[in-house]
Amino acid sequence: MTELKNVRFEKDGAIAQITIDRPKALNALNYETLQELLYCFGLLEKAREITAVVLTGGGEKAFVAGADIAYMQELDAMAAADFAGLGHTVMTAIEKLPQPVIAAVNGFALGGGCELSLACDIRIASENAKFGQPEVNLGVIPGFGGTQRLPRLIGKGLASELLYTGDIIDAAEALRIGLVNRVVPADQLMATCREMAKKIASKGPIAIRLCKKTVNTGVEMDLDRANSYEAIQFGQCFASKDQKEGMQAFLEKRAADFQGK
Ligand code: CO8
């Protein structure tokens, strides 16, 4: 892919920012946008120098207002399943990305937009953010993982209410039900997310990668298997120079100088 039309990809030291940038359509996800996102995540997978990622929406109003309804309207069943499959590939790519991804939710996060935020590791919302799974209003169900990730995050009862009513909730309610980690004033959203990304980037990169992998893999296992999996990943840390440096620095009462090795 030579040119990104709907997505901006920027790097600043160890932090990458991806901005879905179709503000006229409230950053709705069409096929092309999903492909561009997938391309960016492919780049990030190989970018050892990047330790944390911020994902946001362009413009003032929306993170992502959903899958693109104009694009979906004419799809037949096969094409719709294919589109849903591409969406799932993108969401899974975020979860499998070595770096933690912070969703900076700067406005509407509806349908596929809410689902996109759910695939991220951490969600920070601006005070004007709105969340919901309004698919039932359109005669469809969520197709990018909302029926699965939402109950896993906020519990089946609350998720069922949002999924069956199509209700849209504000940022304060999203915080109350555990859908977001934090709510901040709109003008502080990006600074807050970047600060958190920088804090993550200041830790041992190998530990952060193994930690994300362990959380995301273990959460789908029963506790016994997940704890065994954690023990293996914990052991992996001891094959790194960062572990030696981190523990030595603590004992020498100085800041660790992690090299990601
Ligand atoms: N798709 C396409 N265009 C959109 C979308 C969308 N999801 N959302 C907004 N837009 C467009 C509008 O059509 C409008 O375009 P235009 O200016 O050309 O008329 C522009 O963005 C601005 O929107 P509004 O004028 O509607 O702005 P308002 O401030 O009045 O309203 C809302 C904002 C409340 C966000 C409203 O736009 C809205 O309700 N949008 C749709 C929300 C929605 O239903 N999202 C769920 C979509 S379905 C989905 O995501 C399923 C995911 C799984 C797919 C599986 C594949 C098979």
Residues whose N, C-alpha, C, O or C-beta is under 5 A from the ligand:
A	BS01	CO8	K24 A25 L26 A28 A65 G66 A67 D68 I69 A70 A80 F83 A84 F108 L110 G111 G112 P134 E135 I141 P142 G143 F144
